[in-house]
Amino acid sequence: MIEVRPFATLGHQDHGWLDAHHHFSFASYVDPERTCWGKLRVWNDDTIAPHTGFRPHPHRDMEIITYVRKGAISHEDNLGNKGRTEAGDVQVMSAGSGIIHSEFNHEDETTTLFQIWIVPEKTGEEPRWGSRPFPGGDRAGRFVTLASGLSGDDEALAIRADARVVGATLRAGETATYPLGRDRRAYLVPAAGAVEIDGQRASSRDGVAISGTETLSVTALEDSELIMVDVA
């Protein structure tokens, strides 16, 4: 099953400093048909104005992955962690038993990012945070693992979930495959460009819900940047 969810159909809330689009029900946006995709609970497409951001607020028992598309985001939390994540890089926050954090765009330009929440396998774990650069050349023409809770993904950022976050950059005409497995689900979003999956086109910032597929094959219709979550 492959269902394309056009960007224009996503939930939308414009807060002035934050222009947010929601692939799944979030805050005041409620769609009973789009509450989650397996253990994937949230996929927000956020545009954050310069010198603004999310003030300190709490989370618990959620794996929160941030993929920066443009600009940078600066993290600070009550555990003493501080860091700046730039475009193309990833940060992971395992909220565990509880964490208070802020995410600010201290840049002079707009920051755009994907914020992804995945339900963890266990609750009440020790909270933690980490970030890592992922050079675009490393994922040219293929999917590479950015964050994972699956065995063998030792070089990726660790999450406490039966899930994997992967990325790829494809030139027009290139095809990348991914061994998904029929018992798992995937949710793919082109951060840029356009792709074709089993005869269906997905453009920039569209969502693609995928299930019942042993091996996923994605062909770029134009130069494209992809982010995908593989979940139970």
C-alpha positions as CSV (number, residue, x, y, z in Angstrom):
1,M,0.0,0.0,0.0
2,I,1.3,3.4,-1.0
3,E,-0.7,6.5,-0.1
4,V,0.6,10.0,-1.1
5,R,-0.5,12.8,1.3
6,P,-0.1,16.1,-0.6
7,F,1.5,18.9,1.3
8,A,-1.6,21.1,0.7
9,T,-3.7,18.6,2.7
10,L,-1.6,18.7,5.8
11,G,-2.7,20.4,9.0
12,H,-1.5,24.0,9.2
13,Q,-1.0,26.5,12.0
14,D,0.7,29.8,11.5
15,H,1.9,31.3,14.7
16,G,3.8,34.2,13.1
17,W,7.2,33.2,14.3
18,L,6.4,29.6,13.5
19,D,4.7,28.3,10.4
20,A,3.9,24.6,11.1
21,H,2.5,21.9,8.9
22,H,1.4,18.6,10.5
23,H,1.4,15.2,8.8
24,F,-0.4,13.8,11.8
25,S,-2.8,15.1,14.4
26,F,-0.9,17.6,16.6
27,A,-2.0,20.3,19.1
28,S,-5.2,21.9,17.8
29,Y,-5.0,20.0,14.5
30,V,-7.0,16.8,14.8
31,D,-7.7,14.3,12.0
32,P,-9.0,10.9,13.1
33,E,-7.7,9.4,9.9
34,R,-4.1,10.7,10.5
35,T,-3.2,10.1,14.1
36,C,0.0,8.0,13.7
37,W,1.7,5.6,11.3
38,G,2.6,2.6,13.5
39,K,5.0,3.9,16.2
40,L,5.5,7.1,14.2
41,R,3.4,9.7,16.1
42,V,4.5,13.1,14.8
43,W,6.0,14.6,11.7
44,N,6.0,18.4,11.7
45,D,7.3,20.5,8.9
46,D,8.4,23.7,10.7
47,T,9.5,27.1,9.4
48,I,11.0,29.2,12.2
49,A,11.6,32.9,11.8
50,P,15.1,34.4,12.6
51,H,15.9,35.0,16.3
52,T,12.8,33.1,17.6
53,G,12.1,29.6,18.8
54,F,10.5,27.2,21.2
55,R,11.0,28.4,24.8
56,P,11.8,25.9,27.6
57,H,9.1,23.2,27.8
58,P,8.9,19.6,29.0
59,H,8.7,16.2,27.3
60,R,8.7,12.7,28.5
61,D,8.7,9.1,27.0
62,M,9.2,10.1,23.4
63,E,12.1,9.8,20.9
64,I,12.3,13.2,19.1
65,I,14.4,13.5,16.0
66,T,15.1,16.8,14.3
67,Y,16.3,17.0,10.7
68,V,17.4,20.6,9.7
69,R,16.7,21.4,6.1
70,K,17.9,25.0,6.0
71,G,19.6,27.3,8.5
72,A,20.3,25.9,12.0
73,I,18.7,25.2,15.4
74,S,20.3,25.6,18.8
75,H,19.3,23.2,21.6
76,E,19.6,23.7,25.4
77,D,18.2,21.5,28.2
78,N,18.1,21.1,31.9
79,L,20.6,18.3,31.8
80,G,23.3,20.8,30.7
81,N,23.3,19.8,27.0
82,K,23.9,22.6,24.4
83,G,24.4,22.3,20.7
84,R,23.8,23.8,17.3
85,T,22.5,21.6,14.4
86,E,23.0,22.8,10.9
87,A,21.2,22.1,7.6
88,G,21.6,18.4,6.6
89,D,22.4,17.3,10.1
90,V,20.4,15.5,12.8
91,Q,19.8,15.8,16.5
92,V,18.0,13.2,18.7
93,M,16.4,13.8,22.1
94,S,15.3,10.8,24.1
95,A,12.9,12.4,26.6
96,G,12.7,9.4,28.8
97,S,11.6,10.1,32.4
98,G,11.4,13.8,31.6
99,I,13.4,16.6,30.1
100,I,13.0,20.4,29.7
101,H,14.5,21.9,26.6
102,S,14.4,24.9,24.3
103,E,15.0,25.0,20.5
104,F,16.0,28.4,19.1
105,N,16.8,29.8,15.7
106,H,19.6,32.2,16.6
107,E,20.5,32.8,12.9
108,D,19.8,35.8,10.7
109,E,17.9,33.6,8.3
110,T,14.8,31.4,8.4
111,T,15.3,27.9,9.6
112,T,13.3,25.0,8.2
113,L,13.2,21.5,9.7
114,F,11.4,18.3,10.2
115,Q,10.5,17.3,13.7
116,I,9.7,13.6,14.1
117,W,8.4,11.8,17.2
118,I,8.5,8.1,17.6
119,V,7.0,6.1,20.5
120,P,9.8,4.4,22.5
121,E,9.9,0.7,23.4
122,K,10.2,1.4,27.1
123,T,9.1,4.3,29.3
124,G,10.9,6.0,32.2
125,E,14.4,5.7,30.8
126,E,17.2,8.2,31.5
127,P,16.8,11.2,29.2
128,R,19.6,12.1,26.8
129,W,20.5,14.2,23.8
130,G,22.9,14.0,20.9
131,S,23.6,15.4,17.4
132,R,25.7,14.5,14.5
133,P,26.7,15.9,11.0
134,F,25.8,13.8,8.0
135,P,27.6,15.0,4.9
136,G,25.3,15.0,1.8
137,G,27.9,13.1,-0.2
138,D,27.7,10.1,2.1
139,R,24.1,9.5,1.1
140,A,24.4,10.3,-2.6
141,G,22.5,7.7,-4.6
142,R,21.5,5.6,-1.6
143,F,19.8,5.5,1.7
144,V,22.0,5.9,4.8
145,T,20.9,5.5,8.4
146,L,20.7,8.7,10.4
147,A,19.2,7.5,13.7
148,S,18.2,4.0,14.7
149,G,17.2,1.7,17.5
150,L,17.8,-1.4,15.4
151,S,20.6,-3.9,15.8
152,G,23.7,-3.3,13.7
153,D,23.2,0.5,13.2
154,D,26.2,1.4,15.4
155,E,27.3,4.4,13.4
156,A,23.9,6.2,13.6
157,L,22.5,8.3,16.4
158,A,20.8,6.0,18.9
159,I,17.1,6.0,19.6
160,R,15.1,3.8,22.0
161,A,12.5,2.6,19.5
162,D,12.0,-0.2,17.0
163,A,12.6,2.3,14.2
164,R,15.2,3.7,11.8
165,V,15.5,7.1,10.3
166,V,17.2,7.2,6.9
167,G,18.1,9.8,4.3
168,A,19.1,9.9,0.7
169,T,20.1,12.4,-2.0
170,L,19.3,11.4,-5.6
171,R,20.0,13.0,-8.9
172,A,17.2,13.0,-11.5
173,G,16.9,9.6,-12.9
174,E,18.6,7.8,-10.0
175,T,16.9,5.0,-8.1
176,A,17.5,3.9,-4.5
177,T,16.1,0.8,-2.9
178,Y,15.4,0.0,0.7
179,P,14.7,-3.4,2.3
180,L,11.6,-2.6,4.3
181,G,9.9,-5.9,4.8
182,R,6.2,-6.6,4.5
183,D,5.6,-6.5,8.3
184,R,6.9,-3.0,8.7
185,R,5.8,0.5,7.7
186,A,7.6,3.5,6.2
187,Y,6.8,7.2,5.9
188,L,8.8,9.1,3.3
189,V,8.9,12.8,2.7
190,P,11.0,14.5,0.0
191,A,12.6,17.5,1.7
192,A,13.3,18.8,-1.9
193,G,12.6,17.5,-5.4
194,A,10.1,14.9,-6.6
195,V,10.1,11.2,-6.7
196,E,8.1,8.2,-8.1
197,I,7.2,5.2,-6.0
198,D,5.4,2.3,-7.6
199,G,4.0,4.7,-10.3
200,Q,2.9,7.4,-7.8
201,R,4.5,10.8,-7.7
202,A,5.4,12.6,-4.5
203,S,6.6,16.2,-4.6
204,S,8.6,18.3,-2.2
205,R,7.1,18.1,1.4
206,D,4.4,15.6,0.4
207,G,4.1,12.6,2.8
208,V,4.1,9.0,1.5
209,A,2.7,6.2,3.8
210,I,4.0,2.8,2.8
211,S,3.2,-0.7,4.0
212,G,3.1,-4.3,2.7
213,T,6.2,-3.8,0.6
214,E,9.2,-6.1,0.8
215,T,11.7,-3.9,-1.0
216,L,11.0,-0.2,-1.5
217,S,12.2,1.4,-4.8
218,V,12.3,5.2,-5.2
219,T,13.2,7.0,-8.4
220,A,14.0,10.7,-8.5
221,L,12.1,12.7,-11.1
222,E,14.4,15.6,-10.4
223,D,17.3,16.2,-8.0
224,S,15.8,15.2,-4.6
225,E,16.6,15.0,-0.9
226,L,14.7,12.3,1.0
227,I,14.0,11.5,4.7
228,M,12.2,8.3,5.6
229,V,11.2,6.6,8.9
230,D,11.0,2.8,9.1
231,V,8.8,1.7,12.0
232,A,6.9,-1.3,13.4
